[in-house]
């Protein structure tokens, strides 16, 4: 699997698959190098995007793989790659979150993330916040 920063040429593919963010904001994130693209045989299979929480702590907003590429270890590889990149930029910890009714919480725990709290929006399940030291 090849991991690289997404670029303008990836915008149509990403916008067509990522329904949680507008095309305009996605383009800004691409230009700020906040989207990683995972490829297999020169074909995009997934992505990870993040931002800086409190303007100083990397927060993974989304990791996603197409259905046929799930459960094959690609997610773990992509998260580890991102963590290494963030450590290389001098960050000492990273954050992420998931809804309490999603399986992703188990994925993050297996990767060494610890639950540090959460919150509940009106009609949504509880959102779990996860933390991991990376240095």
N, C-alpha and C positions, 0 to 999 in steps of 0.2 A: 504494500500500500504506500502510495506517495502522499505526503502531507505538504501543503503549500498555502501561502496566503491567497485568498480569493482576489480576483481582479475584475476589472470592468467587463471582460469577456464572459465572466461567470454569472453576471447579474441576472440574465434571463432565466437561467437554470435555477439559481437560488430563489429568485422571486416566485418562480412557478412552484416551488416546493415548500418554502417557508411562509406559512400563512399567519405567522405571529408578528410580523413586522412589515411596515410599508416599504415599497420599492425605493422611495426616496431616502428613508432612514437606512435601509440596507446599503445603498450606494455610499452614504456617508461612512458607515462602518467599514465597508470595503476599502475606502480611501484612507481610513485611519488604521488599516491593517488589524482590524478587530474581528476578522472572519477567516477561519482556516477551512480549506477544502480538502477532503479526503478523496483520492482517486485510486481506481484499480483498473489497470490496462487502459490508461488514458481516458477513463470514464468517471465522472463524479458519482460518488456513492454516499456521501454524507458531508456534514459540516459541523463546526463548532464556532459559536460566536460569543463574545464577551464584551464587557465594559468595565469601567473602573467605578466601584462602589465607593462613595465618599471621595471620589476623585483620587483615591490612592490605594485601593485594594481590588485586584482582579476578581471579577464576579462572572462566572460562566453562566450566560443567559440561556444557552441552548446547545445541546449536542443531539444530532439527529442522523440516522442512517436509513437509507431505503430499506424496506421490509426484507428483501432477499439477502441483505448483508448484515442483519442483526444476529446476535448470538454467536458470532465468529471471532470475537476478540478485538474487532476493529475499534470499538468504542474505548476500550481500555488503552489501546495504543495511542489514540488521538488525545485522550485526556492526559496521559503521561507526557506526551509531546508538548502539550500546552503548558503543563506544570513546569517542565524543564525550560521552556521559553520564558515563562514568567519569572522563574528563579534567575535566569540569565539576565533579566532586566532589573534585578535587585529586589524583587518582591519576596517577602518572607512567608506570606500566607495567601491562600486563595479561598474564595467563597463560591457557593452555588446554592440552589434550592430546588425543591420539587414538591408537588402536591402529595399529601399523605396517602392518597388513593392510587398513586402511580408506582409502578415497579422500580422506577429509577432510584428510589431511596436505597434499595438493596444494592444496586450497582455502585452508588457512591460509597456506601459503607464498606463494601469489599475493597474499594480503592483507598481506604484509610481516612475517609471523611467522617467527621464527628458532628452530630446534631448539636447545635448551640442555641436553638430557640425557634421561633416561628410566629406566625400571625394568621388570623382568619379574616378573609374578606367576606362581605355580606352573604352571598349565596354560593361560595366556593368552599371546597374542602380546606383543611388546615394546610398552610404552606410551611414546609420544614426548611430551615436554613442550616446549611452545612459548612464546615470550616476544615481546612487542612493546612498544617505547617509544611512549607516546601523547602526550607533551609534549616 
